[in-house]
């Protein structure tokens, strides 16, 4: 399975700054958090994908490497 584009996962533009990334992540994390969606494996998988995308894009070095 190929990974989706991290910008698409967080639903932000490639030019998004730190504040936009954080806001988008928090909004989606609240929606898909496992505590809010008990027994929903799809929401749990989406939450993990959101975390991975945010971890990569929020770190400037990782983001620069990802963009290459």
MDTraj code that builds the backbone (N, CA, C; nanometers):
import mdtraj as md
import numpy as np

residues = "UNK UNK UNK UNK UNK UNK UNK UNK UNK UNK UNK UNK UNK UNK UNK UNK UNK UNK UNK UNK UNK UNK UNK UNK UNK UNK UNK UNK UNK UNK UNK UNK UNK UNK UNK UNK UNK UNK UNK UNK UNK UNK UNK UNK UNK UNK UNK UNK UNK UNK UNK UNK UNK UNK UNK UNK UNK UNK UNK UNK UNK UNK UNK UNK UNK UNK UNK UNK".split()
xyz = np.array([
    [0.0843, -0.1180, 0.0000],
    [0.0000, 0.0000, 0.0000],
    [0.0886, 0.1240, 0.0000],
    [0.0657, 0.2124, -0.0955],
    [0.1455, 0.3344, -0.1008],
    [0.0841, 0.4392, -0.0086],
    [0.1713, 0.5212, 0.0468],
    [0.1243, 0.6236, 0.1396],
    [0.0667, 0.7418, 0.0630],
    [-0.0322, 0.8039, 0.1219],
    [-0.0904, 0.9234, 0.0628],
    [0.0018, 1.0419, 0.0880],
    [-0.0161, 1.1432, 0.0084],
    [0.0591, 1.2673, 0.0243],
    [0.0246, 1.3286, 0.1600],
    [0.1266, 1.3624, 0.2382],
    [0.1038, 1.4157, 0.3730],
    [0.0246, 1.5460, 0.3713],
    [0.0443, 1.6269, 0.2692],
    [-0.0327, 1.7510, 0.2603],
    [-0.1805, 1.7204, 0.2367],
    [-0.2064, 1.6166, 0.1595],
    [-0.3440, 1.5738, 0.1343],
    [-0.4067, 1.5161, 0.2612],
    [-0.3282, 1.4418, 0.3369],
    [-0.3776, 1.3820, 0.4622],
    [-0.4258, 1.4910, 0.5578],
    [-0.3463, 1.5970, 0.5688],
    [-0.3823, 1.7072, 0.6596],
    [-0.4722, 1.8113, 0.5936],
    [-0.4976, 1.7952, 0.4643],
    [-0.5838, 1.8866, 0.3888],
    [-0.5337, 2.0313, 0.3964],
    [-0.4032, 2.0487, 0.3684],
    [-0.3428, 2.1809, 0.3654],
    [-0.2652, 2.1970, 0.2341],
    [-0.2365, 2.3218, 0.1991],
    [-0.1577, 2.3504, 0.0798],
    [-0.0097, 2.3252, 0.1091],
    [0.0672, 2.3044, 0.0054],
    [0.2119, 2.2823, 0.0220],
    [0.2807, 2.4063, 0.0801],
    [0.2177, 2.5204, 0.0691],
    [0.2759, 2.6445, 0.1199],
    [0.2313, 2.6756, 0.2622],
    [0.1601, 2.5831, 0.3257],
    [0.1076, 2.6048, 0.4611],
    [0.2200, 2.6295, 0.5609],
    [0.1973, 2.7255, 0.6511],
    [0.2970, 2.7530, 0.7552],
    [0.2667, 2.6678, 0.8784],
    [0.3506, 2.6845, 0.9805],
    [0.3380, 2.6039, 1.1036],
    [0.1995, 2.6157, 1.1673],
    [0.1461, 2.7373, 1.1726],
    [0.0161, 2.7587, 1.2368],
    [-0.0954, 2.6859, 1.1612],
    [-0.0911, 2.6902, 1.0287],
    [-0.1921, 2.6214, 0.9486],
    [-0.1825, 2.4700, 0.9663],
    [-0.0598, 2.4180, 0.9694],
    [-0.0398, 2.2743, 0.9907],
    [-0.0956, 2.2312, 1.1257],
    [-0.0619, 2.3077, 1.2283],
    [-0.1046, 2.2738, 1.3640],
    [-0.2568, 2.2780, 1.3756],
    [-0.3174, 2.3797, 1.3186],
    [-0.4618, 2.3942, 1.3241],
    [-0.5321, 2.2790, 1.2523],
    [-0.4846, 2.2460, 1.1335],
    [-0.5443, 2.1370, 1.0569],
    [-0.5277, 2.0041, 1.1303],
    [-0.4092, 1.9823, 1.1857],
    [-0.3845, 1.8581, 1.2592],
    [-0.4768, 1.8466, 1.3792],
    [-0.4873, 1.9512, 1.4567],
    [-0.5702, 1.9460, 1.5781],
    [-0.7170, 1.9202, 1.5451],
    [-0.7655, 1.9868, 1.4405],
    [-0.9051, 1.9693, 1.4006],
    [-0.9315, 1.8238, 1.3609],
    [-0.8444, 1.7681, 1.2772],
    [-0.8633, 1.6308, 1.2313],
    [-0.8351, 1.5286, 1.3412],
    [-0.7390, 1.5591, 1.4282],
    [-0.7073, 1.4672, 1.5382],
    [-0.8268, 1.4548, 1.6331],
    [-0.8946, 1.5638, 1.6588],
    [-1.0137, 1.5586, 1.7445],
    [-1.1225, 1.4731, 1.6795],
    [-1.1365, 1.4859, 1.5499],
    [-1.2397, 1.4119, 1.4773],
    [-1.2132, 1.2610, 1.4769],
    [-1.0864, 1.2222, 1.4592],
    [-1.0530, 1.0805, 1.4435],
    [-0.9891, 1.0164, 1.5661],
    [-0.9816, 1.0863, 1.6774],
    [-0.9162, 1.0321, 1.7965],
    [-0.9854, 0.9032, 1.8413],
    [-0.9067, 0.8001, 1.8749],
    [-0.9653, 0.6713, 1.9168],
    [-1.0589, 0.6809, 2.0369],
    [-1.0360, 0.7748, 2.1274],
    [-1.1252, 0.7897, 2.2427],
    [-1.2636, 0.8401, 2.2016],
    [-1.2693, 0.9145, 2.0931],
    [-1.3974, 0.9649, 2.0434],
    [-1.4652, 0.8651, 1.9502],
    [-1.3884, 0.7693, 1.9009],
    [-1.4405, 0.6684, 1.8084],
    [-1.4042, 0.5283, 1.8567],
    [-1.4581, 0.4870, 1.9689],
    [-1.4222, 0.3544, 2.0207],
    [-1.4673, 0.2446, 1.9249],
    [-1.3853, 0.1415, 1.9146],
    [-1.4143, 0.0251, 1.8298],
    [-1.4250, 0.0583, 1.6813],
    [-1.3629, 0.1671, 1.6382],
    [-1.3620, 0.2041, 1.4962],
    [-1.2181, 0.1973, 1.4465],
    [-1.1828, 0.0854, 1.3861],
    [-1.0440, 0.0656, 1.3424],
    [-1.0065, 0.1588, 1.2285],
    [-1.1029, 0.2001, 1.1487],
    [-1.0759, 0.2930, 1.0387],
    [-1.0351, 0.4301, 1.0925],
    [-1.1038, 0.4776, 1.1947],
    [-1.0702, 0.6062, 1.2561],
    [-0.9331, 0.5984, 1.3230],
    [-0.9019, 0.4851, 1.3847],
    [-0.7714, 0.4671, 1.4488],
    [-0.6592, 0.4710, 1.3450],
    [-0.6804, 0.4058, 1.2320],
    [-0.5797, 0.4062, 1.1251],
    [-0.5614, 0.5474, 1.0697],
    [-0.6709, 0.6192, 1.0536],
    [-0.6648, 0.7577, 1.0036],
    [-0.5906, 0.8467, 1.1033],
    [-0.6153, 0.8259, 1.2326],
    [-0.5479, 0.9032, 1.3368],
    [-0.3971, 0.8796, 1.3324],
    [-0.3566, 0.7554, 1.3146],
    [-0.2133, 0.7231, 1.3057],
    [-0.1512, 0.7876, 1.1826],
    [-0.2242, 0.7883, 1.0726],
    [-0.1765, 0.8510, 0.9496],
    [-0.1610, 1.0024, 0.9700],
    [-0.2560, 1.0631, 1.0393],
    [-0.2488, 1.2071, 1.0697],
    [-0.1253, 1.2386, 1.1538],
    [-0.1002, 1.1557, 1.2551],
    [0.0160, 1.1763, 1.3411],
    [0.1459, 1.1691, 1.2621],
    [0.1562, 1.0690, 1.1769],
    [0.2764, 1.0520, 1.0961],
    [0.2977, 1.1719, 1.0040],
    [0.1900, 1.2179, 0.9408],
    [0.1995, 1.3329, 0.8505],
    [0.2412, 1.4579, 0.9269],
    [0.1785, 1.4801, 1.0427],
    [0.2111, 1.6002, 1.1202],
    [0.3541, 1.5963, 1.1735],
    [0.3989, 1.4804, 1.2202],
    [0.5353, 1.4676, 1.2711],
    [0.6363, 1.5027, 1.1626],
    [0.6102, 1.4610, 1.0408],
    [0.7019, 1.4876, 0.9305],
    [0.6974, 1.6348, 0.8891],
    [0.5785, 1.6893, 0.8720],
    [0.5664, 1.8250, 0.8196],
    [0.5946, 1.9335, 0.9235],
    [0.5822, 1.9021, 1.0507],
    [0.6066, 2.0037, 1.1530],
    [0.7556, 2.0231, 1.1812],
    [0.8381, 1.9268, 1.1464],
    [0.9830, 1.9363, 1.1636],
    [1.0417, 1.9911, 1.0334],
    [1.1079, 2.1065, 1.0400],
    [1.1549, 2.1730, 0.9182],
    [1.2529, 2.0887, 0.8377],
    [1.3390, 2.0141, 0.9035],
    [1.4347, 1.9297, 0.8310],
    [1.3652, 1.8118, 0.7644],
    [1.2734, 1.7477, 0.8362],
    [1.2002, 1.6355, 0.7791],
    [1.1117, 1.6827, 0.6632],
    [1.0537, 1.8024, 0.6795],
    [0.9675, 1.8558, 0.5746],
    [1.0471, 1.8859, 0.4482],
    [1.1660, 1.9423, 0.4645],
    [1.2510, 1.9717, 0.3494],
    [1.2897, 1.8425, 0.2774],
    [1.3213, 1.7396, 0.3520],
    [1.3552, 1.6102, 0.2924],
    [1.2347, 1.5499, 0.2228],
    [1.1173, 1.5608, 0.2828],
    [0.9948, 1.5064, 0.2237],
    [0.9613, 1.5783, 0.0940],
    [0.9810, 1.7086, 0.0900],
    [0.9475, 1.7875, -0.0284],
    [1.0385, 1.7597, -0.1462],
    [1.1560, 1.7015, -0.1216],
    [1.2483, 1.6705, -0.2322],
    [1.2036, 1.5561, -0.3146],
])
top = md.Topology()
chain = top.add_chain()
for i, resn in enumerate(residues, 1):
    res = top.add_residue(resn, chain, resSeq=i)
    for name in ("N", "CA", "C"):
        top.add_atom(name, md.element.get_by_symbol(name[0]), res)
traj = md.Trajectory(xyz[None], top)
